[in-house]
Structures are given as structure tokens and as C-alpha cells.
Amino acid sequence: MAVPFIDLSRLVQRVRAGVLPAWTECFDRCEFVGGPRVGALEKKLAAALSVPRAVTCANGTDALLIGLQALGVKRGSKVALPNLTFWATFEAVVQLGATPVLIDVDPDDLQMSLAELKSAHDAHRFDFAMLVHLYGWASRDLREIRAFCKERAIGLLEDGAQCFGVEAFGEPVLSKATVATLSFYPAKVIGGAMDGGAITLQSEAHEKYVRSICNHGRSDHYSYAHVGWNSRMGGIQAAFLSAMVDLAPEIVETRRAAAVWYRERLSAIKGVKVYGPPAGVSENGYLNVFTVEGKRGQEIVDALKKAGVGAARTYPEPMDAQPPAKGAAILHGDLVHSRRICENVVNLPLFFGIREDEREEALAALRAAL
């Protein structure tokens, strides 16, 4: 592609010089699982996100599983989640033997609808919910969703896989989340050198439980308090992520600027609807998101790829359309907004280091496609 959808090499080159000596030290010390760099990274993450506690794990999916368990999700539980999300969100609920309750999204900010959450609770009486901070921003109703869940004693997990650097109503978006999760998959705003994840927590009791669950449920050496998982990070990944977190303000600033650049120009094109953060929320520039009136998203993406522009569609299908979801989930309402955005969504290239001439080329290809 003349303009790739994502080019990780530009960011990797920025941290390479500092990371290679750190990796050498990790090899010399055999710091492969756990170790001091992991602990240092957890403190750095907590400070960057304005949370009291952060525990690293092997990947973002494990973070979801373990975070749900920390809230008390078990076999037979019902867990509400948006119908528009990545499969791992749904998958984690089912893997714990719980039942997903699929809820539609708000048609404007594309986050889980507060009104649908309330009506779904009246209908299905779930005890847990997952709020996904999708596309690199957050819900305009974030405070109201948290308040509703607290009032109804609904355990709320916030999936922050796409929201590192997002600010909501004057503070980092996860700062008040009871339990939240992060993914460090390399393509994320803050990505690792391999899969990685973390769980953020407010309480000491939750932290103690999560640390045990991440390490086989261990209470002491060869003593176990829980049936847990093998989900740990090592020094090699921690060293890379530490450098990325140090660079996070610049990463977010430049990605945010590129997202705004796209939004301003796309908004001027007839028939194009551009999505972005609601008032009070500052995005992190994770994704450019738009639809074109009268055209399916795949039509646009095919034309852009033919022109050498690596466009994508995040996400092309909602949860209820996935074959394993049939019979495994409760569908609340008509889910019309999540289904419609999945059918029509398009994403133009947006990544750290993308040049203005590349954005101009992507925009020109879109105009030609229309």
C-alpha cells in the first residue's frame, strides 16, 4: 500500500535506542517472567492513568477474564455488554460460564447506550456490566452509567483496550473505574513488543485477588487460594512498554491532531458522517471513524485499497452476528444502531508518525471513490 493502514516501525524506531540496552540487561539477568521491571512498569502505568493500582498480565483478553472474576462474575451470571465491540469482550464472559446480555450503542458517540442499559436491566436483571471505551474516546454518559451501576449494585468493568490517554470530564478516563482493563497488543496507541495487558483497580482487596489469579491462584509458594490462570508479564515486554509509556504524551498528542485533521476535512464532504468524542471527552486518536450515505463500508474500503490506501473497518460485524453467539447471548432490543454502524463503518489510516501528505493521499482516494 502506498499509504499503509498502520506502520509500527515509525514508533519502534523512536524507542529502539533506549530499549535495546534494557533488553540486554533482561537477557543477562534472565528476567523472563516477572522481575523488577514489571513492578516498575505497574507503578508507571498507575501514575500515567491516575489510578491507585495496576497489575500486568499476559494479554488484554486475560485482563478481561481476570477483571470480571475480580468483580465476582461466575458461571450463571448475566453480564451486559455492547453489541459493538471486539470479540474478546464477549468471549471473556462466555469463557467464565456467564451469559452476555447484548445492548445497543448510542447512535452519536457509538458507546453503550445508557437508555438501553437501563431498560435491559429492567428486563433481564443482570448483576454485572462491561463498558467498552471504543474507538479512542468515551461515552458522553460515562458518569451517569457509573452512577446507575452503583445505584443498582451492578459490578462494572471498563474495557480500556482502546482508551490509553483518553480524558473524560477533566481527568484520565479510567481514574474512577472500579476495575478496568488494558490491552498492549502492538497496534494499540500504547502497544507492546508482543501481547500484553493490565488490570487497574481501586481497592487493595481487588489487587491482592488479581495478583493471585494471574499467578495460578497462588497464596504462597506451592500453596493456592484460587483456581487461577497463568497470565504474567516478563522484563523484556515491560522494558519496551516502559519506553512507550514515557513517550505516551507525544504519541497521544500527534495521533489526536491527525484525528482532528481528518475530521475537519471529512466533515466538509457531502454524504460523509464523521464520528468522534462527545463534549467533555478528549480522544487519543486511536481510530478515524466515518460512514458514507448510501454506500456500504466494504464498497469504500475496496475502492481505497485498489487506490493503494490501507483502509479498514472496525468492526465489520456486531457480536450478535457471530456464529458462536447464536443461542449463547440474550439480545436486548432491536440492536439497530450497532448493526448499522458495522455495516457502513470505514477507517482511514491513522497511526503515530503518519505524514500530512499520506493523509492527503488517503483523502484524495476517498473523494475519487465517492
Number of C-alpha atoms within 10 A of each C-alpha: 12 12 22 18 18 17 16 14 11 13 17 17 10 13 17 13 10 13 20 14 12 18 18 12 15 20 13 9 11 13 17 15 13 16 17 11 22 25 18 14 23 20 16 17 24 17 14 17 21 16 21 17 20 27 25 29 30 21 21 25 23 25 29 31 22 28 29 26 18 22 17 13 22 18 13 11 17 23 29 30 25 30 30 29 25 17 16 15 23 26 18 20 27 23 13 17 14 20 22 29 26 26 29 28 27 19 15 15 20 25 26 31 23 21 14 19 24 16 14 21 19 10 10 14 16 20 19 24 24 23 24 26 24 24 24 25 30 29 27 22 17 20 12 12 21 20 13 15 18 12 9 14 12 21 21 24 25 24 26 27 27 26 28 30 28 25 21 23 13 9 15 19 26 26 21 18 18 19 27 28 32 29 31 25 18 15 16 19 27 26 22 24 16 14 17 27 25 29 30 32 26 17 12 11 10 20 20 13 20 25 22 21 25 23 18 19 20 19 16 9 6 8 10 15 13 14 12 19 17 14 20 22 25 22 26 27 24 28 24 24 27 22 20 22 20 14 15 18 13 13 21 22 16 18 22 24 14 24 23 16 14 20 18 11 12 18 14 11 14 10 14 16 16 21 19 23 21 17 11 13 21 22 28 27 30 27 27 26 21 22 22 18 12 9 15 17 22 17 13 24 22 16 17 24 19 13 19 16 26 21 26 22 20 19 19 18 22 22 27 22 12 10 9 12 17 12 10 14 21 19 20 19 12 10 19 12 18 26 20 16 25 21 19 22 27 26 20 26 23 26 28 22 16 19 13 11 10 16 19 14 17 26 19 15 19 20 12 11 15 15
